[in-house]
Amino acid sequence: MSIELLSPAGNLEKLRLAFAYGADAAYLGLSDFSLRSNAGNFSEADLDQVRLLKLQSGKRLYCTLNMLFDEQKLASLTQELETIKSWPFDAFIISDIGLVPILQDALGSDVELHLSTQASCTNSSSARMYHRMGFSRVILGRETPLDDIRRIKDSNPDLELEVFVHGAMCMAYSGRCLLSSHLAGRSANQGDCSHTCRWNYRLAAPDELSRVLTSGELALEEEQRKGVYYPIAEEDGYTTILSSKDLCMIDHLKELVDAGIDSLKIEGRMKSAYYVAVVSRAYRKALDALTDTTIDWKAYRSDLFNISHREYSTGFFFGHGPVDPTMGSSIDKSTELGYLRQYLFCGYIGEEVESGIYALDLKNQIRTGMTLQFIEPDTPFIQDSDFSLLDEQMQSIAQADHGKVQFLKTDKQLKKGSIIRRETMVK
């Protein structure tokens, strides 16, 4: 089979962009059973539009039922199975093994099951066991190095393997974390992670700790929880850093393909629609360039450094060594202390109502005199500083805002759905 590019779809807008910008398949969650409960997700009201997008695109859809189910959630799922059957899903992503017989009984023994990365499958024996249980694909734990991926595929040639290639990583084993529950009362394993590992912490001074810790111990204090100390331990002179770097494997797709990977997955159902489009497009071009050397995929790669991101790394694919040097360029060093966003997503180009005049669907304000960029699936960007803006009566205006009927006049040839962005430096 050809290598699949799998993109996140946190809502209808993101699903549309995932397909338009190069994904072969998308994964989405239903409102009650997704491990990303704050992603927007999908409800029965979206069903008709999802069916239409799938029909028009001919692409695949995967349903994420990957939370860890308690008795209440399991009962709710059982009651919703008839509704779930009406969705055009090609496969279900699950981590709770108890769902295997439930889905097989309700949807048929041939229902396609994908093992979630939440199951932390990282070896060939586990992969073989899951295959025998009815899983046609295993989404390997993010901790699996490339050498082990080759061994797993060699031992299970008929089993599809999927890995994450881009996006946020967790400081725990693929999300098996209790930090959010402990500090915020929100369970990461029930889809309500508060991203506690991204919060602001400081190293408490020794004199502050003398009353609560053994002499010589160190501790962290979280910004909003004064006086609550969390001991930390050192190993080889360094202590754990909670907030992990972001994963970026765009320079190493050939190694992944050669190792036997069947599907390359982009993380980010809670990220923006702009993120979904830009990242899907970059990986589409890089993947296609493996067989078509005429594709200038690096023109699209550069946009990965323009979206909001932490410092990039290659995760655990090459073992536990230093960060891949190709991801440590000077353009990326500025993210070491947090997020960098090079461009602000402003909205979309609508219908061409007259020659050179386009309707606007704005999310953020634009003004005359700015330099705008328009991005499309097969064009890195079109830049324009000489546009003008028009109101509903086709009168010139100095700025255009979200929620109004407005138009853009330009001599550039644009397409309906083109993304509008403008440069910014917001950290």
C-alpha positions as a Markdown table, in Angstrom:
| # | Residue | x | y | z |
|---|---|---|---|---|
| 1 | Met | 0.0 | 0.0 | 0.0 |
| 2 | Ser | 1.1 | 3.6 | -0.4 |
| 3 | Ile | 2.1 | 5.6 | 2.7 |
| 4 | Glu | -0.8 | 7.3 | 4.3 |
| 5 | Leu | -0.7 | 10.9 | 5.6 |
| 6 | Leu | -3.1 | 11.2 | 8.5 |
| 7 | Ser | -4.2 | 14.6 | 9.8 |
| 8 | Pro | -6.1 | 15.8 | 12.8 |
| 9 | Ala | -9.7 | 17.1 | 12.5 |
| 10 | Gly | -11.0 | 18.8 | 15.7 |
| 11 | Asn | -14.0 | 20.2 | 13.9 |
| 12 | Leu | -15.6 | 20.6 | 10.4 |
| 13 | Glu | -13.3 | 23.4 | 9.4 |
| 14 | Lys | -10.2 | 21.4 | 10.2 |
| 15 | Leu | -11.6 | 18.3 | 8.5 |
| 16 | Arg | -12.1 | 20.3 | 5.3 |
| 17 | Leu | -8.6 | 21.8 | 5.4 |
| 18 | Ala | -7.0 | 18.5 | 6.2 |
| 19 | Phe | -8.4 | 17.0 | 3.0 |
| 20 | Ala | -7.8 | 20.1 | 0.9 |
| 21 | Tyr | -4.2 | 20.4 | 1.9 |
| 22 | Gly | -3.1 | 16.9 | 1.3 |
| 23 | Ala | -4.2 | 14.4 | 4.0 |
| 24 | Asp | -5.2 | 10.9 | 2.8 |
| 25 | Ala | -7.2 | 10.4 | 5.9 |
| 26 | Ala | -8.3 | 12.3 | 9.0 |
| 27 | Tyr | -9.0 | 11.3 | 12.6 |
| 28 | Leu | -11.8 | 12.9 | 14.6 |
| 29 | Gly | -13.5 | 12.5 | 17.9 |
| 30 | Leu | -17.1 | 12.3 | 18.9 |
| 31 | Ser | -18.1 | 14.7 | 21.6 |
| 32 | Asp | -18.5 | 12.3 | 24.5 |
| 33 | Phe | -15.7 | 9.8 | 23.9 |
| 34 | Ser | -12.7 | 11.6 | 22.6 |
| 35 | Leu | -9.4 | 11.9 | 24.4 |
| 36 | Arg | -9.4 | 15.5 | 23.3 |
| 37 | Ser | -12.6 | 16.7 | 25.0 |
| 38 | Asn | -11.7 | 20.3 | 24.4 |
| 39 | Ala | -11.0 | 19.9 | 20.7 |
| 40 | Gly | -14.5 | 20.9 | 19.6 |
| 41 | Asn | -15.2 | 17.4 | 18.3 |
| 42 | Phe | -18.2 | 16.3 | 16.3 |
| 43 | Ser | -21.9 | 15.8 | 17.1 |
| 44 | Glu | -24.9 | 14.4 | 15.3 |
| 45 | Ala | -25.5 | 17.9 | 13.9 |
| 46 | Asp | -22.3 | 17.5 | 11.8 |
| 47 | Leu | -23.1 | 14.1 | 10.3 |
| 48 | Asp | -24.5 | 15.3 | 7.0 |
| 49 | Gln | -21.6 | 17.6 | 6.3 |
| 50 | Val | -19.0 | 14.9 | 7.3 |
| 51 | Arg | -20.7 | 12.4 | 4.9 |
| 52 | Leu | -20.5 | 15.0 | 2.1 |
| 53 | Leu | -16.9 | 15.8 | 2.7 |
| 54 | Lys | -16.0 | 12.1 | 2.7 |
| 55 | Leu | -18.0 | 11.4 | -0.4 |
| 56 | Gln | -16.5 | 14.4 | -2.3 |
| 57 | Ser | -12.9 | 13.6 | -1.3 |
| 58 | Gly | -12.9 | 9.8 | -1.4 |
| 59 | Lys | -10.7 | 9.9 | 1.7 |
| 60 | Arg | -10.7 | 7.9 | 4.9 |
| 61 | Leu | -12.1 | 8.8 | 8.3 |
| 62 | Tyr | -11.1 | 7.3 | 11.6 |
| 63 | Cys | -13.1 | 7.7 | 14.8 |
| 64 | Thr | -11.1 | 8.2 | 18.0 |
| 65 | Leu | -12.6 | 6.3 | 21.0 |
| 66 | Asn | -9.3 | 6.3 | 22.8 |
| 67 | Met | -10.1 | 7.5 | 26.3 |
| 68 | Leu | -9.9 | 5.1 | 29.2 |
| 69 | Phe | -13.5 | 4.2 | 29.9 |
| 70 | Asp | -15.0 | 4.0 | 33.3 |
| 71 | Glu | -18.3 | 2.3 | 33.9 |
| 72 | Gln | -20.3 | 5.5 | 33.3 |
| 73 | Lys | -18.6 | 6.2 | 30.0 |
| 74 | Leu | -18.8 | 2.6 | 28.9 |
| 75 | Ala | -22.6 | 2.6 | 29.5 |
| 76 | Ser | -22.9 | 5.8 | 27.5 |
| 77 | Leu | -21.0 | 4.3 | 24.6 |
| 78 | Thr | -23.2 | 1.2 | 24.6 |
| 79 | Gln | -26.2 | 3.4 | 24.3 |
| 80 | Glu | -24.7 | 5.4 | 21.4 |
| 81 | Leu | -23.6 | 2.5 | 19.3 |
| 82 | Glu | -26.6 | 2.8 | 16.9 |
| 83 | Thr | -25.8 | 6.4 | 16.3 |
| 84 | Ile | -22.1 | 5.7 | 15.8 |
| 85 | Lys | -23.0 | 3.1 | 13.2 |
| 86 | Ser | -24.5 | 5.8 | 11.0 |
| 87 | Trp | -21.2 | 7.7 | 10.7 |
| 88 | Pro | -19.0 | 7.0 | 7.7 |
| 89 | Phe | -16.1 | 5.7 | 9.7 |
| 90 | Asp | -13.5 | 3.5 | 8.1 |
| 91 | Ala | -11.9 | 2.5 | 11.4 |
| 92 | Phe | -12.0 | 3.1 | 15.1 |
| 93 | Ile | -8.9 | 4.1 | 17.2 |
| 94 | Ile | -9.2 | 2.6 | 20.7 |
| 95 | Ser | -6.9 | 1.9 | 23.7 |
| 96 | Asp | -9.3 | 0.3 | 26.0 |
| 97 | Ile | -9.3 | -3.4 | 25.1 |
| 98 | Gly | -12.8 | -3.9 | 26.6 |
| 99 | Leu | -14.1 | -2.0 | 23.5 |
| 100 | Val | -13.0 | -4.8 | 21.1 |
| 101 | Pro | -15.9 | -7.2 | 21.7 |
| 102 | Ile | -18.4 | -4.3 | 22.1 |
| 103 | Leu | -17.5 | -2.8 | 18.7 |
| 104 | Gln | -17.3 | -6.2 | 17.0 |
| 105 | Asp | -20.7 | -7.3 | 18.3 |
| 106 | Ala | -22.3 | -4.0 | 17.3 |
| 107 | Leu | -20.5 | -3.2 | 14.0 |
| 108 | Gly | -19.5 | -6.7 | 12.8 |
| 109 | Ser | -16.5 | -8.9 | 13.4 |
| 110 | Asp | -14.8 | -7.3 | 10.4 |
| 111 | Val | -14.9 | -3.8 | 11.9 |
| 112 | Glu | -11.5 | -2.1 | 11.4 |
| 113 | Leu | -9.7 | -1.5 | 14.7 |
| 114 | His | -6.6 | 0.6 | 15.2 |
| 115 | Leu | -4.7 | 0.4 | 18.5 |
| 116 | Ser | -4.2 | 3.9 | 20.0 |
| 117 | Thr | -0.8 | 5.1 | 21.0 |
| 118 | Gln | -2.3 | 5.3 | 24.5 |
| 119 | Ala | -1.8 | 1.5 | 24.7 |
| 120 | Ser | 1.9 | 2.1 | 24.6 |
| 121 | Cys | 2.7 | -0.8 | 22.3 |
| 122 | Thr | 6.5 | -0.7 | 21.8 |
| 123 | Asn | 7.5 | -4.2 | 20.9 |
| 124 | Ser | 6.9 | -7.0 | 18.4 |
| 125 | Ser | 5.3 | -9.4 | 20.9 |
| 126 | Ser | 2.7 | -6.9 | 22.0 |
| 127 | Ala | 2.0 | -6.0 | 18.4 |
| 128 | Arg | 1.5 | -9.6 | 17.5 |
| 129 | Met | -0.9 | -10.1 | 20.4 |
| 130 | Tyr | -3.0 | -7.1 | 19.3 |
| 131 | His | -3.1 | -8.3 | 15.7 |
| 132 | Arg | -4.5 | -11.6 | 16.9 |
| 133 | Met | -7.1 | -9.8 | 18.9 |
| 134 | Gly | -8.4 | -8.1 | 15.7 |
| 135 | Phe | -6.4 | -5.0 | 15.3 |
| 136 | Ser | -5.3 | -4.3 | 11.7 |
| 137 | Arg | -3.1 | -1.4 | 12.7 |
| 138 | Val | -1.0 | -0.4 | 15.7 |
| 139 | Ile | -0.2 | 3.2 | 16.4 |
| 140 | Leu | 3.1 | 2.7 | 18.2 |
| 141 | Gly | 4.0 | 4.5 | 21.4 |
| 142 | Arg | 6.0 | 7.7 | 20.7 |
| 143 | Glu | 8.8 | 6.1 | 22.7 |
| 144 | Thr | 9.6 | 3.5 | 20.0 |
| 145 | Pro | 12.9 | 4.0 | 18.3 |
| 146 | Leu | 13.4 | 3.5 | 14.6 |
| 147 | Asp | 15.5 | 0.3 | 15.0 |
| 148 | Asp | 12.7 | -1.3 | 17.1 |
| 149 | Ile | 10.1 | -0.2 | 14.5 |
| 150 | Arg | 12.0 | -2.2 | 11.8 |
| 151 | Arg | 12.0 | -5.3 | 14.1 |
| 152 | Ile | 8.3 | -4.9 | 14.9 |
| 153 | Lys | 7.4 | -4.7 | 11.2 |
| 154 | Asp | 9.7 | -7.6 | 10.3 |
| 155 | Ser | 8.0 | -9.7 | 12.9 |
| 156 | Asn | 4.5 | -8.6 | 11.9 |
| 157 | Pro | 4.6 | -8.0 | 8.1 |
| 158 | Asp | 0.8 | -8.1 | 7.8 |
| 159 | Leu | 0.2 | -5.6 | 10.5 |
| 160 | Glu | -0.1 | -1.9 | 9.6 |
| 161 | Leu | 2.1 | 0.4 | 11.7 |
| 162 | Glu | 1.4 | 4.1 | 12.3 |
| 163 | Val | 3.6 | 6.7 | 14.1 |
| 164 | Phe | 3.2 | 10.3 | 15.0 |
| 165 | Val | 5.6 | 12.5 | 12.9 |
| 166 | His | 4.7 | 16.0 | 14.0 |
| 167 | Gly | 3.3 | 17.9 | 17.0 |
| 168 | Ala | 3.3 | 18.0 | 20.7 |
| 169 | Met | 4.7 | 15.3 | 22.8 |
| 170 | Cys | 3.9 | 14.3 | 26.4 |
| 171 | Met | 6.2 | 14.2 | 29.3 |
| 172 | Ala | 4.7 | 10.8 | 30.3 |
| 173 | Tyr | 4.2 | 7.6 | 28.4 |
| 174 | Ser | 2.0 | 8.7 | 25.5 |
| 175 | Gly | -0.4 | 10.6 | 27.7 |
| 176 | Arg | -0.5 | 8.1 | 30.7 |
| 177 | Cys | -0.1 | 11.0 | 33.1 |
| 178 | Leu | -1.7 | 11.9 | 36.4 |
| 179 | Leu | -0.1 | 15.3 | 36.8 |
| 180 | Ser | -3.2 | 17.1 | 35.5 |
| 181 | Ser | -5.5 | 15.1 | 37.8 |
| 182 | His | -3.3 | 15.8 | 40.7 |
| 183 | Leu | -2.9 | 19.6 | 40.2 |
| 184 | Ala | -6.1 | 20.6 | 38.5 |
| 185 | Gly | -8.6 | 17.8 | 39.1 |
| 186 | Arg | -8.8 | 17.2 | 35.3 |
| 187 | Ser | -8.0 | 13.7 | 34.0 |
| 188 | Ala | -5.7 | 13.5 | 30.9 |
| 189 | Asn | -6.9 | 9.9 | 30.5 |
| 190 | Gln | -10.5 | 11.1 | 30.3 |
| 191 | Gly | -9.9 | 13.7 | 27.6 |
| 192 | Asp | -9.6 | 16.7 | 29.9 |
| 193 | Cys | -5.9 | 17.4 | 30.2 |
| 194 | Ser | -5.0 | 20.8 | 31.6 |
| 195 | His | -1.5 | 20.6 | 30.1 |
| 196 | Thr | 0.0 | 20.9 | 33.6 |
| 197 | Cys | 3.4 | 20.1 | 32.2 |
| 198 | Arg | 3.3 | 23.4 | 30.3 |
| 199 | Trp | 2.6 | 25.6 | 33.3 |
| 200 | Asn | 5.2 | 28.0 | 34.8 |
| 201 | Tyr | 7.4 | 26.6 | 37.6 |
| 202 | Arg | 10.3 | 27.9 | 39.5 |
| 203 | Leu | 13.1 | 26.3 | 41.5 |
| 204 | Ala | 12.4 | 27.1 | 45.1 |
| 205 | Ala | 15.3 | 28.5 | 47.2 |
| 206 | Pro | 16.9 | 26.3 | 49.9 |
| 207 | Asp | 15.8 | 28.5 | 52.8 |
| 208 | Glu | 12.2 | 28.2 | 51.7 |
| 209 | Leu | 12.4 | 24.4 | 51.7 |
| 210 | Ser | 14.1 | 23.9 | 55.1 |
| 211 | Arg | 10.7 | 23.5 | 56.8 |
| 212 | Val | 9.3 | 20.9 | 54.4 |
| 213 | Leu | 12.1 | 18.9 | 52.8 |
| 214 | Thr | 15.3 | 17.1 | 53.8 |
| 215 | Ser | 18.3 | 19.3 | 53.7 |
| 216 | Gly | 19.9 | 19.5 | 50.3 |
| 217 | Glu | 16.7 | 18.5 | 48.4 |
| 218 | Leu | 15.4 | 20.7 | 45.6 |
| 219 | Ala | 11.8 | 21.4 | 44.7 |
| 220 | Leu | 9.6 | 23.1 | 42.1 |
| 221 | Glu | 6.8 | 25.6 | 42.9 |
| 222 | Glu | 4.0 | 26.2 | 40.4 |
| 223 | Glu | 3.2 | 29.9 | 39.7 |
| 224 | Gln | -0.5 | 29.6 | 40.9 |
| 225 | Arg | 0.2 | 27.3 | 43.8 |
| 226 | Lys | 2.4 | 29.3 | 46.2 |
| 227 | Gly | 3.9 | 27.3 | 49.0 |
| 228 | Val | 3.1 | 23.9 | 47.5 |
| 229 | Tyr | 6.5 | 22.2 | 46.7 |
| 230 | Tyr | 7.2 | 19.3 | 44.4 |
| 231 | Pro | 10.6 | 17.6 | 45.1 |
| 232 | Ile | 12.8 | 16.9 | 42.1 |
| 233 | Ala | 15.7 | 14.5 | 41.8 |
| 234 | Glu | 18.9 | 14.9 | 39.7 |
| 235 | Glu | 20.4 | 12.2 | 37.5 |
| 236 | Asp | 23.9 | 12.7 | 36.0 |
| 237 | Gly | 23.8 | 16.4 | 37.1 |
| 238 | Tyr | 20.5 | 17.3 | 35.3 |
| 239 | Thr | 16.9 | 17.3 | 36.4 |
| 240 | Thr | 13.7 | 16.6 | 34.5 |
| 241 | Ile | 12.1 | 19.3 | 32.4 |
| 242 | Leu | 8.4 | 18.9 | 32.3 |
| 243 | Ser | 7.5 | 20.7 | 29.1 |
| 244 | Ser | 8.7 | 18.6 | 26.2 |
| 245 | Lys | 9.9 | 19.8 | 22.8 |
| 246 | Asp | 7.7 | 19.4 | 19.8 |
| 247 | Leu | 8.2 | 16.5 | 17.3 |
| 248 | Cys | 9.2 | 17.2 | 13.7 |
| 249 | Met | 10.2 | 14.3 | 11.4 |
| 250 | Ile | 9.8 | 16.0 | 8.1 |
| 251 | Asp | 13.5 | 15.6 | 7.3 |
| 252 | His | 13.4 | 11.8 | 8.0 |
| 253 | Leu | 10.4 | 10.5 | 6.2 |
| 254 | Lys | 12.5 | 8.1 | 4.1 |
| 255 | Glu | 13.9 | 6.4 | 7.2 |
| 256 | Leu | 10.3 | 5.9 | 8.5 |
| 257 | Val | 9.1 | 4.5 | 5.2 |
| 258 | Asp | 12.1 | 2.2 | 4.9 |
| 259 | Ala | 11.4 | 1.0 | 8.4 |
| 260 | Gly | 8.0 | -0.2 | 7.3 |
| 261 | Ile | 5.6 | 2.5 | 8.5 |
| 262 | Asp | 2.2 | 2.5 | 6.8 |
| 263 | Ser | 0.8 | 5.8 | 8.1 |
| 264 | Leu | 2.4 | 9.1 | 9.2 |
| 265 | Lys | 0.3 | 10.9 | 11.7 |
| 266 | Ile | 0.1 | 14.6 | 12.6 |
| 267 | Glu | -0.8 | 15.5 | 16.1 |
| 268 | Gly | -3.1 | 18.5 | 16.8 |
| 269 | Arg | -6.9 | 18.2 | 17.0 |
| 270 | Met | -6.8 | 21.1 | 19.5 |
| 271 | Lys | -4.5 | 23.2 | 17.2 |
| 272 | Ser | -5.8 | 25.8 | 14.8 |
| 273 | Ala | -7.3 | 25.2 | 11.3 |
| 274 | Tyr | -4.3 | 27.1 | 10.0 |
| 275 | Tyr | -1.9 | 24.7 | 11.7 |
| 276 | Val | -3.8 | 21.7 | 10.2 |
| 277 | Ala | -3.5 | 23.2 | 6.7 |
| 278 | Val | 0.2 | 24.3 | 6.8 |
| 279 | Val | 1.5 | 21.1 | 8.5 |
| 280 | Ser | -0.6 | 18.7 | 6.3 |
| 281 | Arg | 0.7 | 20.6 | 3.2 |
| 282 | Ala | 4.3 | 20.4 | 4.2 |
| 283 | Tyr | 4.2 | 16.7 | 4.9 |
| 284 | Arg | 2.2 | 16.0 | 1.8 |
| 285 | Lys | 4.9 | 17.7 | -0.4 |
| 286 | Ala | 7.8 | 16.0 | 1.5 |
| 287 | Leu | 6.2 | 12.6 | 1.2 |
| 288 | Asp | 5.4 | 13.0 | -2.5 |
| 289 | Ala | 9.0 | 14.2 | -3.1 |
| 290 | Leu | 10.3 | 10.8 | -2.1 |
| 291 | Thr | 9.0 | 9.5 | -5.5 |
| 292 | Asp | 9.0 | 12.8 | -7.4 |
| 293 | Thr | 12.2 | 14.7 | -7.2 |
| 294 | Thr | 10.9 | 17.7 | -9.1 |
| 295 | Ile | 8.8 | 18.8 | -6.0 |
| 296 | Asp | 10.3 | 21.7 | -4.1 |
| 297 | Trp | 9.1 | 20.4 | -0.8 |
| 298 | Lys | 11.5 | 22.6 | 1.2 |
| 299 | Ala | 9.5 | 25.7 | 0.2 |
| 300 | Tyr | 6.7 | 24.2 | 2.2 |
| 301 | Arg | 8.9 | 22.9 | 5.0 |
| 302 | Ser | 9.9 | 26.4 | 6.0 |
| 303 | Asp | 6.3 | 27.1 | 7.1 |
| 304 | Leu | 6.7 | 24.6 | 9.9 |
| 305 | Phe | 8.9 | 27.2 | 11.6 |
| 306 | Asn | 6.3 | 30.0 | 11.0 |
| 307 | Ile | 3.4 | 28.3 | 12.9 |
| 308 | Ser | 3.2 | 28.4 | 16.7 |
| 309 | His | 5.5 | 25.7 | 18.0 |
| 310 | Arg | 8.1 | 24.8 | 20.7 |
| 311 | Glu | 11.6 | 23.9 | 19.7 |
| 312 | Tyr | 11.6 | 20.9 | 17.4 |
| 313 | Ser | 13.2 | 17.6 | 18.0 |
| 314 | Thr | 13.1 | 14.1 | 16.5 |
| 315 | Gly | 11.7 | 12.6 | 19.7 |
| 316 | Phe | 12.8 | 9.1 | 20.5 |
| 317 | Phe | 13.1 | 7.8 | 16.9 |
| 318 | Phe | 16.9 | 7.9 | 17.0 |
| 319 | Gly | 17.3 | 6.9 | 20.6 |
| 320 | His | 17.9 | 9.0 | 23.6 |
| 321 | Gly | 20.7 | 11.1 | 22.2 |
| 322 | Pro | 20.8 | 14.9 | 21.6 |
| 323 | Val | 18.3 | 16.8 | 19.5 |
| 324 | Asp | 18.7 | 16.2 | 15.8 |
| 325 | Pro | 20.9 | 19.1 | 14.6 |
| 326 | Thr | 18.8 | 19.7 | 11.5 |
| 327 | Met | 16.0 | 20.9 | 13.8 |
| 328 | Gly | 18.3 | 23.1 | 15.8 |
| 329 | Ser | 18.8 | 25.9 | 13.3 |
| 330 | Ser | 19.0 | 29.5 | 14.4 |
| 331 | Ile | 15.5 | 30.2 | 13.2 |
| 332 | Asp | 14.3 | 27.7 | 15.8 |
| 333 | Lys | 16.4 | 28.7 | 18.7 |
| 334 | Ser | 14.0 | 31.5 | 19.6 |
| 335 | Thr | 11.4 | 29.0 | 20.7 |
| 336 | Glu | 13.5 | 27.6 | 23.5 |
| 337 | Leu | 11.7 | 29.7 | 26.1 |
| 338 | Gly | 8.2 | 29.2 | 24.7 |
| 339 | Tyr | 6.1 | 29.6 | 21.6 |
| 340 | Leu | 7.0 | 31.6 | 18.6 |
| 341 | Arg | 4.4 | 32.6 | 16.0 |
| 342 | Gln | 5.7 | 34.2 | 12.8 |
| 343 | Tyr | 2.3 | 34.7 | 11.1 |
| 344 | Leu | -1.2 | 35.5 | 12.2 |
| 345 | Phe | -4.0 | 33.5 | 10.6 |
| 346 | Cys | -6.6 | 36.1 | 9.3 |
| 347 | Gly | -9.2 | 34.1 | 7.5 |
| 348 | Tyr | -10.2 | 32.8 | 4.0 |
| 349 | Ile | -10.8 | 34.1 | 0.5 |
| 350 | Gly | -14.4 | 33.6 | -0.6 |
| 351 | Glu | -16.1 | 33.8 | -3.9 |
| 352 | Glu | -14.8 | 36.1 | -6.7 |
| 353 | Val | -17.9 | 38.4 | -7.0 |
| 354 | Glu | -16.3 | 40.5 | -9.7 |
| 355 | Ser | -13.1 | 40.4 | -11.6 |
| 356 | Gly | -10.3 | 40.8 | -9.0 |
| 357 | Ile | -12.8 | 41.3 | -6.2 |
| 358 | Tyr | -13.2 | 38.6 | -3.6 |
| 359 | Ala | -15.5 | 38.1 | -0.6 |
| 360 | Leu | -13.8 | 37.8 | 2.7 |
| 361 | Asp | -14.3 | 35.4 | 5.6 |
| 362 | Leu | -12.2 | 36.9 | 8.3 |
| 363 | Lys | -11.1 | 35.7 | 11.7 |
| 364 | Asn | -8.7 | 38.5 | 12.5 |
| 365 | Gln | -8.5 | 42.1 | 11.3 |
| 366 | Ile | -6.6 | 43.2 | 8.2 |
| 367 | Arg | -5.8 | 46.8 | 7.1 |
| 368 | Thr | -4.7 | 48.5 | 4.0 |
| 369 | Gly | -0.9 | 49.0 | 4.0 |
| 370 | Met | -0.3 | 45.6 | 5.5 |
| 371 | Thr | 1.5 | 42.9 | 3.6 |
| 372 | Leu | -0.7 | 39.8 | 3.3 |
| 373 | Gln | 0.1 | 36.3 | 2.2 |
| 374 | Phe | -2.4 | 33.9 | 0.6 |
| 375 | Ile | -1.5 | 30.2 | 0.8 |
| 376 | Glu | -3.0 | 27.4 | -1.2 |
| 377 | Pro | -2.5 | 23.6 | -1.4 |
| 378 | Asp | 0.0 | 23.8 | -4.2 |
| 379 | Thr | 1.4 | 27.3 | -3.8 |
| 380 | Pro | 3.8 | 28.2 | -1.0 |
| 381 | Phe | 2.3 | 31.7 | -0.8 |
| 382 | Ile | 1.2 | 34.7 | -2.9 |
| 383 | Gln | 2.3 | 38.0 | -1.4 |
| 384 | Asp | 0.3 | 41.3 | -1.8 |
| 385 | Ser | 0.9 | 44.8 | -0.4 |
| 386 | Asp | -1.2 | 46.7 | -2.9 |
| 387 | Phe | -4.7 | 45.3 | -2.2 |
| 388 | Ser | -7.6 | 47.5 | -1.3 |
| 389 | Leu | -10.6 | 46.7 | 1.0 |
| 390 | Leu | -14.3 | 47.3 | 0.3 |
| 391 | Asp | -17.4 | 47.4 | 2.4 |
| 392 | Glu | -20.8 | 45.9 | 1.6 |
| 393 | Gln | -21.6 | 48.8 | -0.7 |
| 394 | Met | -18.3 | 48.4 | -2.5 |
| 395 | Gln | -16.9 | 51.5 | -0.9 |
| 396 | Ser | -13.2 | 51.8 | 0.1 |
| 397 | Ile | -12.5 | 51.1 | 3.8 |
| 398 | Ala | -9.2 | 51.2 | 5.7 |
| 399 | Gln | -9.8 | 48.0 | 7.7 |
| 400 | Ala | -11.8 | 44.8 | 7.5 |
| 401 | Asp | -13.0 | 42.9 | 10.6 |
| 402 | His | -14.5 | 39.6 | 11.6 |
| 403 | Gly | -18.2 | 39.1 | 11.1 |
| 404 | Lys | -18.9 | 41.7 | 8.5 |
| 405 | Val | -19.6 | 41.6 | 4.7 |
| 406 | Gln | -16.4 | 42.9 | 3.2 |
| 407 | Phe | -14.3 | 42.4 | 0.0 |
| 408 | Leu | -10.7 | 42.4 | -1.1 |
| 409 | Lys | -9.6 | 43.9 | -4.4 |
| 410 | Thr | -6.3 | 42.7 | -5.8 |
| 411 | Asp | -4.5 | 42.0 | -9.1 |
| 412 | Lys | -3.5 | 38.6 | -7.8 |
| 413 | Gln | -5.2 | 35.5 | -9.0 |
| 414 | Leu | -6.7 | 33.8 | -6.0 |
| 415 | Lys | -8.8 | 30.8 | -5.3 |
| 416 | Lys | -11.8 | 30.4 | -3.1 |
| 417 | Gly | -10.7 | 28.9 | 0.2 |
| 418 | Ser | -7.2 | 30.4 | 0.1 |
| 419 | Ile | -5.9 | 31.1 | 3.6 |
| 420 | Ile | -5.1 | 34.7 | 4.4 |
| 421 | Arg | -2.2 | 35.4 | 6.9 |
| 422 | Arg | -0.1 | 38.4 | 7.9 |
| 423 | Glu | 3.3 | 38.6 | 9.5 |
| 424 | Thr | 3.5 | 39.1 | 13.2 |
| 425 | Met | 6.0 | 38.4 | 16.0 |
| 426 | Val | 3.9 | 37.3 | 18.9 |
| 427 | Lys | 5.7 | 35.1 | 21.5 |
